[in-house]
Amino acid sequence: MTSTTFRRVVLMHYRKYGRHTLPWRKTRDSYAILVSEIMLQQTQVDRVVPYFERWMRMFPTAHSLAQAPLSRVLREWSGLGYNRRAKMLHECAKAIVTQYGGALPKDRTALESLPGVGSYTAGAIRAFAFNESDVFIETNIRAALIHHFFPRSRSVPDTKLIPILRTCVMRTRNPREWYAALMDYGAHIKKQHPNPSRRSRHHVRQKSFSGSTREMRGAILRALTERQSLQPLLGDERCVPALVALEREGMIARTKNSWCIAE
């Protein structure tokens, strides 16, 4: 399949079946795009939608998020998982306010200097907020490209996918629409076929949440944000290491007799 044919297939699918009603698809506000991209990391779209909508009501701007105490930020994030993302987003908002007056920069290098913003997130912000023709890749994009261009290959590196993606992006007048279409098409492919992104060299199988340190971290933060005692958790061997790690990351702090959310 040529890149031209691939682009046609992706865009036809998007026009018929695209997820046009997703709330972050209805805005070009760079802060809202940032929030959606951080929330969507390792989290299913359907789970993110209600959190995103509530978050944008509570913290509609980088200024409002930067001014909020961390305990409130973590409380609003609770249940979405990977709570460190909430702290990084909080730190990012503070940097946006202090360094850029509350408006996200358009420059990629400047974006990547912000807390929690890596290469993928910077590219996504530039595409979805500023309609820039950046090249970036994630699991749904990998699924679409591997399915069509490497149907029998295994351990496919991103270095083989990026030139194809770059050709497609450079030939579109609307990178924002193209990436939305490509992600939706990749999500569709993963439902119709054995997930092609598992044949990527960069695929990492997610560990079970039940019984994990991540589960304990979430329980600790939930208890502290709701001002509950940690006593029921202390008998679990995961608790003390999780407390130490959360303190090291600046998410919690020791008090005289217990712990609290760091502010």
ROPA-964435 format. One line per field, with one value per residue (C-alpha): x, y, z; residue in three letters. Coordinates in Angstrom, 3 decimals. Each point is the difference from the previous one (the first is absolute). Example, Ala and Ser with C-alpha at 12.3 -4.5 7.8 and 13.67 -1.06 7.14 Angstrom:
<pts>
X: 12.300/1.370
Y: -4.500/3.440
Z: 7.800/-0.660
residu: ALA/SER
</pts>
This chain:
<pts>
X: 0.000/1.318/-0.051/-2.554/-2.393/0.584/-0.871/-3.183/-1.075/0.691/-1.863/-3.002/-0.316/0.216/-2.701/-2.358/0.927/2.295/-0.454/-0.891/-1.886/2.971/0.182/3.680/-0.760/-2.307/2.662/3.323/0.783/3.566/-0.512/-3.052/2.000/2.812/-2.442/-1.538/3.383/1.238/-3.250/0.034/3.433/-0.558/-3.723/-2.982/-1.884/-3.385/1.445/1.639/-3.051/-1.851/3.239/1.003/-3.370/-0.026/3.631/-0.635/-2.898/2.142/3.263/-0.913/3.384/3.632/-0.332/-2.846/1.875/3.262/-1.757/-1.752/1.517/1.425/-2.482/-2.898/1.721/0.552/-3.569/-1.358/2.362/-0.821/-1.196/1.702/3.219/3.694/-0.405/3.479/-1.428/-2.197/2.983/1.970/-2.960/-0.215/3.728/-0.379/-2.785/2.200/2.818/-2.378/-1.184/3.416/1.918/-2.631/-2.706/-2.516/0.088/1.762/2.883/-0.215/3.704/0.726/3.192/-1.792/-2.848/2.396/1.608/-3.281/-0.472/-1.652/0.150/2.072/0.510/-3.359/-2.038/1.754/-0.725/-3.634/-0.492/1.541/-2.190/-3.322/0.302/2.112/-0.561/3.741/1.413/2.037/0.868/-0.870/-1.099/-2.045/-1.689/-2.983/2.210/2.353/-2.943/-1.224/3.441/1.136/-3.297/0.214/3.706/1.509/-2.764/2.377/2.861/0.865/1.967/-0.588/2.025/-1.368/2.868/-1.834/-3.339/1.076/1.004/-3.441/-1.715/2.083/-1.018/-3.673/0.198/1.877/-2.670/-2.926/-1.245/-1.638/2.335/-2.558/-2.603/2.564/1.234/-3.528/-0.919/3.119/-0.482/-3.650/0.881/2.711/-2.489/-2.409/2.692/0.813/-3.644/-0.250/3.345/2.500/1.627/2.705/1.826/1.045/2.274/1.793/3.507/-1.150/-3.068/-0.054/-2.600/-1.799/0.296/-3.090/-1.346/-1.335/2.671/2.401/1.942/-2.033/-3.164/1.523/1.167/-3.533/-1.447/2.431/-0.734/-3.743/0.139/2.058/-2.113/-3.119/1.706/-0.303/2.412/2.754/-0.163/-2.010/2.708/3.085/-0.207/0.530/3.667/-0.451/-0.972/3.318/1.928/-2.887/0.039/3.744/-0.323/-2.900/1.968/3.053/-2.168/-1.355/-3.579/-0.244/1.811/0.605/-1.814/0.777/-2.070/-0.969/0.000/-1.828/-0.226/2.961/-1.024
Y: 0.000/3.461/2.883/1.756/-2.956/-0.319/3.655/-0.409/-3.060/1.757/3.182/-1.855/-1.964/3.197/1.766/-2.936/-1.283/2.559/0.937/3.602/0.599/-0.477/3.230/0.671/-0.314/3.027/2.434/1.450/1.260/-1.153/-0.400/-2.244/-2.034/-0.352/-1.251/-2.532/-1.342/-0.490/-1.723/-2.272/-1.417/-3.712/0.623/-0.939/2.819/-0.874/0.270/3.329/1.871/0.618/0.857/2.439/1.739/0.334/1.119/2.762/1.267/-0.004/1.219/1.741/1.708/-0.559/2.860/-1.711/-3.302/1.629/1.768/-3.150/-1.973/-3.377/-1.765/1.357/-0.909/-3.585/-0.245/0.957/-2.493/-2.847/-3.127/0.795/-1.746/0.822/2.844/1.329/1.399/2.340/1.396/0.447/1.783/2.237/0.792/0.561/2.546/1.884/0.126/1.169/2.844/1.088/-0.402/0.726/2.056/-2.855/-0.814/-3.114/0.752/-1.198/-0.790/-3.715/0.418/2.322/-2.475/-2.867/2.066/-0.021/-2.568/-3.179/0.981/-2.365/-0.308/-1.652/2.436/3.027/-1.274/-0.707/3.490/1.584/-2.051/0.256/3.543/1.709/-2.248/-0.484/-2.866/-1.683/-3.693/-1.957/-3.530/-1.926/-3.394/0.601/1.576/-2.985/-2.398/1.644/0.214/-3.512/-1.538/1.502/0.237/-2.878/-2.641/-2.950/1.678/-0.245/2.325/2.934/3.038/3.520/0.920/-1.922/1.645/3.619/0.534/-1.266/2.201/3.009/-0.474/-0.144/3.061/2.107/-0.679/1.172/3.561/-0.776/-1.845/0.388/-1.975/-2.494/-1.007/-0.260/-2.198/-2.147/-0.589/-0.917/-2.335/-1.672/-0.488/-1.578/-2.342/-1.177/-0.999/-1.825/-1.844/-1.340/3.206/0.783/2.303/-3.114/-0.664/3.267/-0.197/2.612/-1.837/-0.368/-2.231/1.787/-1.708/-1.006/2.783/-2.351/-0.668/2.531/2.824/2.311/-1.219/0.764/3.454/0.803/-1.248/2.156/3.150/-0.618/-0.405/3.156/2.164/-1.181/0.542/-3.651/-1.996/-2.016/-2.566/-2.579/0.056/-0.261/-3.772/-0.437/-0.528/2.375/2.935/1.234/-0.176/1.836/2.705/0.476/0.255/2.466/2.170/-0.087/1.119/2.942/-1.269/-0.531/1.346/-1.245/1.608/-0.507/-3.158/-0.941/1.212/2.628/1.163/2.272/3.581
Z: 0.000/-0.888/2.450/-2.219/0.151/3.739/0.546/-2.013/2.023/3.324/-0.910/-1.447/3.234/2.033/-1.963/0.504/3.449/1.648/3.647/-0.853/3.257/2.335/2.029/-0.744/-3.718/0.280/1.193/-1.066/3.494/0.584/3.758/-0.565/-2.522/2.554/2.641/-2.392/-1.125/3.567/0.983/-3.049/0.818/0.731/0.570/-2.174/-1.745/1.535/3.505/-0.737/-1.367/3.320/1.815/-2.724/0.020/3.793/0.063/-2.524/2.105/3.143/-1.578/-3.291/-0.406/0.862/2.508/1.876/0.135/1.096/2.879/1.296/2.906/-0.955/2.295/-2.046/-3.269/1.150/1.263/-3.430/-1.658/2.396/-1.819/-3.306/1.010/-0.353/2.496/-0.660/-3.234/2.056/1.875/-3.222/-1.596/3.069/-0.256/-3.719/0.572/2.458/-2.564/-2.739/2.239/1.273/-3.276/-2.660/1.674/-0.035/-3.723/-1.290/-2.363/-3.579/-0.310/0.360/2.007/2.416/0.366/0.726/2.770/1.964/2.796/-1.254/-3.679/-2.117/-3.729/-0.698/2.119/-1.518/-3.510/0.838/1.457/-3.079/-2.331/1.836/1.370/-2.677/-3.063/-0.461/-2.103/2.710/-0.070/3.141/0.726/2.568/0.277/-2.318/-2.647/0.239/-0.362/-3.196/-1.624/0.952/-1.113/-3.486/-0.740/2.031/0.124/0.574/1.833/3.675/2.262/-2.363/1.168/-0.110/-2.316/-2.756/0.753/0.339/-3.679/-1.105/2.553/-1.012/-3.659/0.977/2.263/-2.531/-2.616/2.106/0.337/3.322/2.409/2.794/-1.939/-1.294/3.439/1.392/-2.961/0.317/3.727/-0.491/-2.840/2.091/2.856/-2.517/-1.327/3.536/0.495/-3.336/0.055/2.539/1.210/-2.615/2.423/1.924/-2.957/0.670/1.441/2.518/1.294/3.788/1.615/2.815/3.371/1.951/2.213/2.679/2.615/-1.511/1.611/-2.206/1.716/3.411/-1.092/-1.104/3.291/2.002/-1.985/0.137/3.777/0.473/-2.318/1.830/3.395/0.975/2.157/-1.645/2.805/-2.020/-2.695/2.190/0.356/-3.741/-0.949/-2.954/2.201/1.437/-3.324/-1.678/2.696/-0.406/-3.801/0.206/2.424/-2.280/-2.924/2.002/0.074/3.760/3.051/3.519/2.901/3.685/0.276/-3.541/-3.618/-2.052/-3.597/-0.766/-0.758
residu: MET/THR/SER/THR/THR/PHE/ARG/ARG/VAL/VAL/LEU/MET/HIS/TYR/ARG/LYS/TYR/GLY/ARG/HIS/THR/LEU/PRO/TRP/ARG/LYS/THR/ARG/ASP/SER/TYR/ALA/ILE/LEU/VAL/SER/GLU/ILE/MET/LEU/GLN/GLN/THR/GLN/VAL/ASP/ARG/VAL/VAL/PRO/TYR/PHE/GLU/ARG/TRP/MET/ARG/MET/PHE/PRO/THR/ALA/HIS/SER/LEU/ALA/GLN/ALA/PRO/LEU/SER/ARG/VAL/LEU/ARG/GLU/TRP/SER/GLY/LEU/GLY/TYR/ASN/ARG/ARG/ALA/LYS/MET/LEU/HIS/GLU/CYS/ALA/LYS/ALA/ILE/VAL/THR/GLN/TYR/GLY/GLY/ALA/LEU/PRO/LYS/ASP/ARG/THR/ALA/LEU/GLU/SER/LEU/PRO/GLY/VAL/GLY/SER/TYR/THR/ALA/GLY/ALA/ILE/ARG/ALA/PHE/ALA/PHE/ASN/GLU/SER/ASP/VAL/PHE/ILE/GLU/THR/ASN/ILE/ARG/ALA/ALA/LEU/ILE/HIS/HIS/PHE/PHE/PRO/ARG/SER/ARG/SER/VAL/PRO/ASP/THR/LYS/LEU/ILE/PRO/ILE/LEU/ARG/THR/CYS/VAL/MET/ARG/THR/ARG/ASN/PRO/ARG/GLU/TRP/TYR/ALA/ALA/LEU/MET/ASP/TYR/GLY/ALA/HIS/ILE/LYS/LYS/GLN/HIS/PRO/ASN/PRO/SER/ARG/ARG/SER/ARG/HIS/HIS/VAL/ARG/GLN/LYS/SER/PHE/SER/GLY/SER/THR/ARG/GLU/MET/ARG/GLY/ALA/ILE/LEU/ARG/ALA/LEU/THR/GLU/ARG/GLN/SER/LEU/GLN/PRO/LEU/LEU/GLY/ASP/GLU/ARG/CYS/VAL/PRO/ALA/LEU/VAL/ALA/LEU/GLU/ARG/GLU/GLY/MET/ILE/ALA/ARG/THR/LYS/ASN/SER/TRP/CYS/ILE/ALA/GLU
</pts>
